[in-house]
Amino acid sequence: MPESNPHSTAKVAGHPLHPMIVPFPIAFLVSTFATDVAYLNTGDPMWARASMWLLGAAIAMALLAAVLGFTDFLGEPRVRRIREAWLHMGGNLLAVLLAAGNFAIRAGGRVESAISPTGITLSTLVVALLLFNGWMGWALVYKHHVGVADTTPETTMERVRAR
């Protein structure tokens, strides 16, 4: 009998929580980059304030996603043997640290002036890291089947037809 897939340990009713939460910090961080670009193109301070709020929301949600990701990473020994898991974790930690640094620079009362060149540079680096981290995350799912339910020999369509 084949070995089962590495299971998620942070789950509710069998559904892994980490992949449910990660779209939020990703969307907030990409939107931070977009609002930084909007500010640089328009000079409208509303975009600078939006970037600040988005960064704060991204960091909060990223911390939640990190707790869930660490739970999966530490709870399933097979995951720790996967190279992509280490790269995914390290890349995400770096992205959150860069975002936190970006937030700290802006929080010093320089919301608008911090965007160019430091803020936009950090936002760009974070988005580039997100692309890499997403690639590693999908490798965990599609290549290593982390968090994927074990399957039966019959396909889903065969089960539907049998009803």
RAHU-V449905 format. One record per residue. N is the residue number from 0. RES is the residue in one letter. OMEGA is omega in whole degrees, 0 to 359 (* if undefined). BURIAL is + if it has 9 or more other ideal C-beta (glycine too) atoms within 8 Angstrom, else -. Layout:
n = <N	N>
res = <RES	RES>
omega = <OMEGA	OMEGA>
burial = <BURIAL	BURIAL>
This chain:
n = <0	1	2	3	4	5	6	7	8	9	10	11	12	13	14	15	16	17	18	19	20	21	22	23	24	25	26	27	28	29	30	31	32	33	34	35	36	37	38	39	40	41	42	43	44	45	46	47	48	49	50	51	52	53	54	55	56	57	58	59	60	61	62	63	64	65	66	67	68	69	70	71	72	73	74	75	76	77	78	79	80	81	82	83	84	85	86	87	88	89	90	91	92	93	94	95	96	97	98	99	100	101	102	103	104	105	106	107	108	109	110	111	112	113	114	115	116	117	118	119	120	121	122	123	124	125	126	127	128	129	130	131	132	133	134	135	136	137	138	139	140	141	142	143	144	145	146	147	148	149	150	151	152	153	154	155	156	157	158	159	160	161	162>
res = <M	P	E	S	N	P	H	S	T	A	K	V	A	G	H	P	L	H	P	M	I	V	P	F	P	I	A	F	L	V	S	T	F	A	T	D	V	A	Y	L	N	T	G	D	P	M	W	A	R	A	S	M	W	L	L	G	A	A	I	A	M	A	L	L	A	A	V	L	G	F	T	D	F	L	G	E	P	R	V	R	R	I	R	E	A	W	L	H	M	G	G	N	L	L	A	V	L	L	A	A	G	N	F	A	I	R	A	G	G	R	V	E	S	A	I	S	P	T	G	I	T	L	S	T	L	V	V	A	L	L	L	F	N	G	W	M	G	W	A	L	V	Y	K	H	H	V	G	V	A	D	T	T	P	E	T	T	M	E	R	V	R	A	R>
omega = <182	178	180	177	173	185	172	177	175	184	175	181	178	181	178	183	183	180	176	185	187	177	182	178	178	180	180	181	176	178	175	177	182	181	172	178	179	178	181	180	185	185	180	183	177	180	178	177	178	178	181	179	179	177	179	179	180	181	179	181	178	177	177	179	180	178	180	178	177	178	177	183	182	185	182	185	181	180	182	178	183	181	182	179	178	179	178	181	181	178	179	176	179	179	180	177	177	178	179	176	177	179	182	179	181	183	179	179	182	186	183	185	180	184	183	358	189	185	181	177	179	178	179	178	180	179	177	177	179	178	178	182	177	178	179	179	178	175	178	182	189	181	185	176	178	179	180	180	175	183	174	180	180	179	177	180	178	178	179	180	182	182	*>
burial = <-	-	-	-	+	+	-	+	+	+	+	-	-	-	-	+	+	+	+	-	+	+	-	+	+	+	-	+	+	+	+	+	+	-	+	+	+	+	+	+	-	-	-	-	+	-	+	+	+	+	+	+	-	+	+	+	+	+	+	-	+	+	+	+	+	+	+	+	+	+	+	+	+	-	-	+	-	-	+	+	-	+	-	+	+	+	+	+	+	-	+	+	+	+	+	+	-	+	+	+	+	+	+	-	+	+	-	-	-	-	+	-	-	+	+	-	-	+	+	+	-	+	+	+	+	+	+	-	+	+	-	+	+	+	-	+	+	-	+	+	+	-	-	+	+	+	+	-	-	-	-	-	-	-	-	-	-	-	+	-	-	-	->
